[in-house]
Amino acid sequence: MSDHLDAMRNFVHAMNQGSPHAIALKMETVSLDADGAILRVPYDEKLIGDPDTGVIAGGVVTALLDHACGQAVHTGLTEFKTIATLDLRIDYMRPAEPGKDIFAKAHCYKVTRSVAFVRAVAYDDDPADPVAAAQAAFMLDSSGGRGFGANLKDRKPK
Amino acid sequence: MSDPAESVDAMLARIPYARFLGLRIELAGDEMTAILPFGQHLIGNPTLPAIHGGVLGAFMEMTALAQLLVKEGQARQPRVIDVSIEYLRSGRPLTTYARAEIKKVGRRIANVHVEAWQDQRAAPIAALRGHFLVTPTERA
């Protein structure tokens, strides 16, 4: 299990560094253990969603939560599997405070043969005073025995 | 707020995050389409490659906000209360489109459904349902 976690730490690090959108948001994984994943996006003026207040766009929180939930799935597995987000539900409780980094803490609380279930919160200072909360479901072995990314090949029109 | 096209353009131009994504809005009469041209910075998984799921969620959120502005007029930007995003197909490195349907607007809350697609309108890649806190212009 800890070998798996070590491997996954390397994997999520490579995932962050190899993902152009994660790079564009300067997203990084702060910690990854059996409890789940904590990720951070630093405050950046180019990510402001409300120019009147300087509050970061909800979309940034959405992307951070999606990314964090995906990484948390790997902490709930005992071996690497390809995953795909099925759905993501987000409640926005309050605006993030302008100027502060945003964190997301995600925990995979149930894994079945085909699906992993994850909960997460986004916060600036205190996870107990969240900016947003998320609930997500992921499909496991999303490539379904076909080649990785087979679902992205050109679809023949019916 | 008299010309919806002007006000939605003005709103987007003021939002740094909309410029960061590269989001555009087109109006055909009162029908609004949001357009997200593909950009390298939108990729989440480079091996596939696929657009980041969070980008699709963010794009559909912005589509709902813009639709509320176009159709209802808003004294200030609506606040997102909650969204539920369904991922149907991976987002390929292509232009993504989205349209929003306002299902109900009350005095404070609006319920909006959004669907996003790429090359085939009948094969949506993602959908969003959300509640938004609104401030209609006449009450401002």
Interface residues (C-beta under 8 A of the other chain):
Chain A: G18 S19 P20 H21 A22 I23 A24 E45 K46 L47 I48 G49 D50 P51 D52 I56 A57 G58 G59 V60 T62 A63 L64 L65 D66 H67 G70 A84 T85 L86 D87 L88 R89 I90 D91 Y92 P95 F148 G149 N151 L152 R155 P157
Chain B: R14 I15 P16 Y17 R19 F20 L21 Q40 H41 L42 I43 G44 N45 P46 T47 L48 A50 I51 H52 G53 G54 V55 G57 A58 F59 E61 M62 R76 Q77 R79 V80 I81 D82 V83 S84 I85 E86 Y87 R89 S90 R92 Q120 A123
